[in-house]
Amino acid sequence: MKIVIAGGGKVGEVLCTELANQHNDIVLIEKNPDVLDYMIDNYDITGLVGNGAAYDIQVEAGVEDADVFIATSQSDEINIISAIMARKIGAKHTVARIRNPEYATQVDFVRDSLGIDMLINPDFSAARDIAAIIKYPSSLSVETFMGGRINLVEFEISPQSSLVGMPLSDYKAKFGSVRVCIIHRGDQIMIPRADSKLQVGDRVHVAGLMKDLGKFRQCLLDKERQNRSVMIVGGGRITHYLLKFLSKDRIDTKVIEVNQERCEVLSAEWPSATIVQGDGTDPSLLDDEGIRDYDAFVSLTGIDEENLITSVYAKHAGVKKVITKMNRTKILKILGDISIKSIITPKQLIANDIVRFIRSRANAQGSNVEALYRLADNQVEALQFRVTRDSRVCGIPLQSLKLRKDLLIVNIMRDEELIFPNGSTMLQPHDRVILVTTDNQLTDINDILEA
């Protein structure tokens, strides 16, 4: 596919990384020539210097025959104008990033009235994921499928867990719908088999119904209680959206923000939250505000190093759930084990949404990728497909299909019925299928078969 990206910032760079690796023809429009040179030197793309909202620049970039145009500049207004212009010039599909909360309330109107296929908001996506992690006290990350009916939750296996050494074949009798989909053991990533056994320190992604996941969580720790209080450092856009989620769950929330004007805005918008002006990276202030009394701590400043330092301090202060926003996650690998497990990377969340969108449009047969998540340091994908009537996987028992290696079919939704498949299960037209795989090239349900 030919894809034109306007804006070479954080989101633009991760998109160039993801999409160029999938054999797409990428053209980047970027104002800063130094940034453009860096991107061309490091990724398999071409590009030109200019404003993505300029007609002449879009024509020069070949937008008229682009399959997808993606506007990811720092300005919401420029992104919207760029996407509208690209559609008028001839781009088949357009995507625009917006971050202003005022625009977030008008997403449907902007999309439907202006002809933009997809509006993405990294701050809203990050807040949604943080709220989900807070809701599951022992989880490291949470993804949802089938309209929220199926959850894919990441846990760490503790030394006290009764799951250590138990064959996965025993899980159905003990936990019902729960299925271990991924085992992350040190640097090794595994799609497990029935005879696989969990070890202390494993990070596992587990899918299942809410009620069965509750039974599974009870085997992870001796005691687990819901998070009823949260301290947040940083009062930016992510915090704005996060407070909305937390207020619905009636969670006691305190926000520490250094900017007085921002504190006043948050206080007016969310009177139920406690807003404190101060430097949230100061350990003395965190102690004075009672950090040790909170169930969860979220660091959301605009600087990775500050988020990392405050999160480490919160962990040492005894806070059970610590969530950290990081854009440069390679820092964590350099530092080694610092006990920071729940990491939120907004640019990667948005890249996942856009990759799913592009994969679904790349497939001529229409068996679209309805959901896509990158897991286990982006080494595994969890996908939700829709099965078409002419699919080659229909009407054949799963055990008789020659499936790709390192692939696991997790769940099937048939009408309103959830099916937890075994070897004799057969896929049918209109089924919606959840699977996990280490192959990042799947665009159609037929791709699960060996070539």
N, C-alpha and C positions, 0 to 999 in steps of 0.2 A: 504494500500500500504506500501511496505517497502522502506524507504527513508534513504539514508546515506548522512550526512552533514559533510563536511570537513571544520572546522574552527568555533570556538565558539565565535567570536567577536560580534559586534553590529547586523549585519545582521543574523549571525548564531543564536543568541539568540532569535530574534524576529521570526525567522522561527521555532525554537523549540516550541515557544509559540503557534504560529498559527497552525502548522501542527499536533502537539501532541493533540491538542483539537479536531481535526477532525478524531480521532481514527486511525491514521497512526502508523506504527511501525518505530520509529525514532532511528537511531544509529548515534552518534556524534563522530567524530574524532577530537581531540584537543591536541595540544602540551603541553599546560600548565595544569598540574594535578589539580591545585587549581581551575582553571576555569571549568574544566570538572566536578569536584566534586560539584561545585556550580550549574551547569546546571542539573546534575542528581538529586540533592536534591530538586530543585525547579520545574522541569518539568518531565513529564511522558515519559522519554527517557532512553536509555542505551548508553554506550559509551566506548571508549578506548583511552588511551594516545598514541600519535604518529603523524607522518607526513602524511598528507592526500595524498601526492604524492609518498609514499613508497608502493611498490607492496605488501610486506608481510602484512602491516597494512590494506590495502584495502581488501586483502583476509580474514584476521581475522575479519574484519567488515562485511563480507558477501556481498561484492559488486557484486559478481557473480550472485546473485539472487535478486538484488535490482531493484525495479521499476524505481527509480530516484536517481541519484547521483548529489549532489549540492556542488560545490567548492566555498567557500566564505572566503578564507584566505586573509591576507593583501597583498599578492603578486599576481599580474596578471599572471606572468609566472608559478608559482606553481599551480594556479587554472587551467590554460590551460593544463598543463601536467597531473594534477590529473584527469581532465575530459576525456582526451584522454585515459589514462590508464584504467579508470573505464569502458569506452566503450569496450576496448579490453578484459577486464576481464569478462564482461558479463552484465553490467548495461544496462537496456532497454533504458533509457533516461538520458542525462547528461546536466547539467547547470553549467556555470562558470561566476563568477563576474570579470569584468575588469574595470579599472578606468583610465588607462593611455590614454590620448587623441590620442597618436600615434596609439594605437591599435584600437581606436574607428573608425578610418577611414578604417579599414580592417575587419570590423565585418563580412561581407558577405563571404569574402575569408576564414577567420578562421573557421566560422561555417560550410561552405560547404565542405572545403577541409579536415578539421580535424574531422568531424563527431560530433561536439558538437551541441546539439539540440537548446540551448538557451544561448545567451550571454547577460548579464545584466550589466548596467552601472548606478549606483545610482546617480552619479553627473550629467550625461546627463538628466536623468529623472527629477531630482530636477530643473535643469535649464529650462527645457521645461515647467514645471508647473509654475515656477515663471514668465516666459515670458507670459504665458496665463493669469495669474492674473493681470499683469501690463496692458495687453491689454484691460481688462474689469475694468474700474476705480472703480466701486462700488462693485465689486465681492470680495469674501473672498477666494474662490477656484473655479477651473474650470476643468472639465473632459470632454473628447470628445468620441463620439460613431459614428458608421457608417462612418468611414473614415473622421470624422470631420464635418459631416452634422448635427449631433445633439450634442448640448452642454448641459452639466449638470452643472449649475452655482450656487454657494452658495452666498446668499445675507443676509443682516441684515435689518430688518424692522425698520425704523426710526420713531420718533413721527410725523414728517411732512408728512409721506407717505399717499397717498390717498388709499392705499391698506388695511389699518387698518379697520377691521370690515366688509370687503367685502366678501360674501360667495364665495367659490371657484367655485361653479356652474356658477357664472357670468363671469368667466375668459375667457371662449371660445369665447364669443361674443366680449369681449374687447381686448383680446390678441392673438386670433387665436390658434396657436399650443402650446402656453405656458401651462405647467402643473406643479403645485406644487407637488413634489414627497415626500418631507420629511419636517417636521416641528420640529425644535429643540428648545424647550421652557424650559429654565432652565435646570434641570436634566432630563426632560421628552423628549422622542423621539416618534414622531407620524408619521405613514403613514396616510395622511389625507383622509377624506371623502368629498363628494360633498358639504355637509353643514358646513364644517370646515371654520373657520374665522381666519385670521392672527391678531396677537397682536403686540404691540410695543415691540421691543427687540427680537422677534422671529428670529432665523437663519433658513432660508429656502433654500432647494435645488430645483432648478427650471430647467426643461428641455424644449427645444424648438428650433425652427429655429432661426438663427441669427437675421433676420428682426423683428421677433415677440419679441425676448428677448430685443431688443432695445426699443420697446414700453413699455415693463414691467419695464425696468430700469428707464425710465423717470418718473415713478410713485413712485420710491424709494426716490429720492432726488429732491430738488428744481432745482438744476443746476448740470450738470455733464460734465466735459470736459476730453478729452483724456489725458493720461499721456505722456508728450513729453520729460521729463527729469527724470533721475534716478541717485541717488547716491548709490554706493555699498561700503560696508566696508568688506574687505577681498578679496584677489586676488588669491584664490585657483582654483581647477579644476572646481567647479561649476561656478565660475565667467568666466572661459575660455569659457565654453559652452554658458553661458548666454549672453556674449558679442556678440557671433555669432547671436543669436536670435534678440537681440536689434538692432544690426547694420542693419539687414534686414528691420526693421521697422523705421529706421532713427531716433532713440531716442537718444537725447543728454545724454551721460553717463560719469560719473566720478567715478573712482575706487580709494579708499584709502587702501593702502597695506603697512605694516610695513617693509617687506623684500625688500631691494634694488634690489637684483638679480631678484626677482619675478616681480618687477615693470618694469625692463628692458625687460623681456620676454614679458609681456603684452603689453608694448609700441610698441615693434617690431611687434607683431601679430595683434594688433588692433590700428593702428595709428589714427583712427577717434575718439577714446575714450581718455579722459583726465585721466592720471594715476598720482597719487600723493603718494609719500612716506611719511608715518607718521602713528601714532597710531590712528586708527579710533575710539577707545573707549574714546579718549580725547575730552570732550565737546568743549574746546576752539578751537581745530583744526576743528571740525565739523562746528562750527560757522564761523571760518575764511574761510572755503571752501564753505560757503553759503548754509548750509543745508536747511534753510527756503525757499530758492528759488526753491527747487526741488519738482516735483510732486510726486515722489515715492522714498522710501528708502528701501534698502535690506541689511540685516546684515548676512554675510556669513563667519564669522571667525570659527575656529575649536573649540571654547569654548562656550557652551550654555549660561553661565552666561554673557559673554561679549555680545553675540548677544541680549540677553534679555535687558540688561542695555542700549545699544545703541539704540535699538528699542523704548524703553520707552522714551528716550531723544528725538528721532526723532518725536515721537507722540506729546510730549509736545512742540516741536518746531513748530508744526503746519503742518507737512507733512501729506498729505491726505491719501496716501497709504503706509503702512509699512508692510514689509514682513520679517519674522524671521525664520532662520534655527534653529531647535531644535531637539535634539535626545532624551532628557529626558523630555517629555511633561508633566509628572506628576508635575514638578515644577510649571507649570502654575496654576494647580488646588490648590496647596498649597497657592500660592500668591493671589488667588482670581481674581477679575476683575481688570486687569491692561491695558485694552483697546488694547491688542495685539490680533488680530483676524486671520490674515493670517499666518499660521504656516506651514513650509515645513519640513518634516521628511524623509530624503533620505532612511533610512533603511526600513521604512514602505512602501514607494513607491515600492521598490524592492521586499519586501515580498508580496505585492499585485500581482506583475507580476508573481512571482513564484507560489503563490497559484492558480492563474488562470491557469497557465501551468499544474500544478498537477491535478487540478479538471478536466480539459479537457481530460487528459490521464486516469483518474480514471474511466471514463464513457465508458463502453463497447459498448453502442449503438451508440456512435459517435456524439451525439447532443452536440457539444463542447461548453464550456464556451469560447466565443471569446474575451470578455473583462470583467474585474472585478475591481471594485473600492470599497474601504472601506470609509464610510462617517460617519459623526456625531459621532466623537470619536470612530470610528470602530464598532459602534453598528448597522449600516445599510450597506447592500451591494447593489451596483448597478451592474447588470450583463447583458451581451449581449449573447443570445443563438442563435443557428441555429436549426431550426425545421427539423426533418427527416420525411420521408414518412410514417413510421410506428408509429409515435408518437400518443399517446392517446388523445392529445389535438386538433388534426386536425378535421376540418369540423363541429365543435360544437360552437354555439354562446357563447361568453365569459360569458354572463349572465347565461348560463345553466351549466357552468363548476363549480364544487365544488372546488374553489380555497382555498389555505391556507389563514389563517388570516394574517393581516399585510403584504400584498403583493399587489403591484400595477403594472400593465402592462402599460408602458409609451408610447412606440412607436413600430411600426412594419415596417420593410423594406421589400417590395415585389418587386423583380427585382430592378428597380430604383425608384419605387414609395414609398414615405413615407406615412404611414397610422397612423392617430391619433385615436385609437380605441374607440368604445363605446360598449354597451352591446350586440349589434347584430353582431359585428365583429367576423369573424371566422378565425382561424389560418390555414395556408396552408403549405404543404411541401416546404422546402427551404426558408421559411420566416426567417428573422432575427429579434429577439425580444429583446427589452430592458425592464427590470423590476427592481423594487427596493423592498427589503424585509429585515426584521429583522432576518430572518433565515439564518445562515451561513453554511448550509449543502447542498445547492442546487448544483447539478452537471449536471442535465439534465432538459430539458424543461418539462418533465413529472413530475418533482418534485414540480411543482407549484400546483399540485392537492393534496387535502387532502388524507392522507393515508387510 
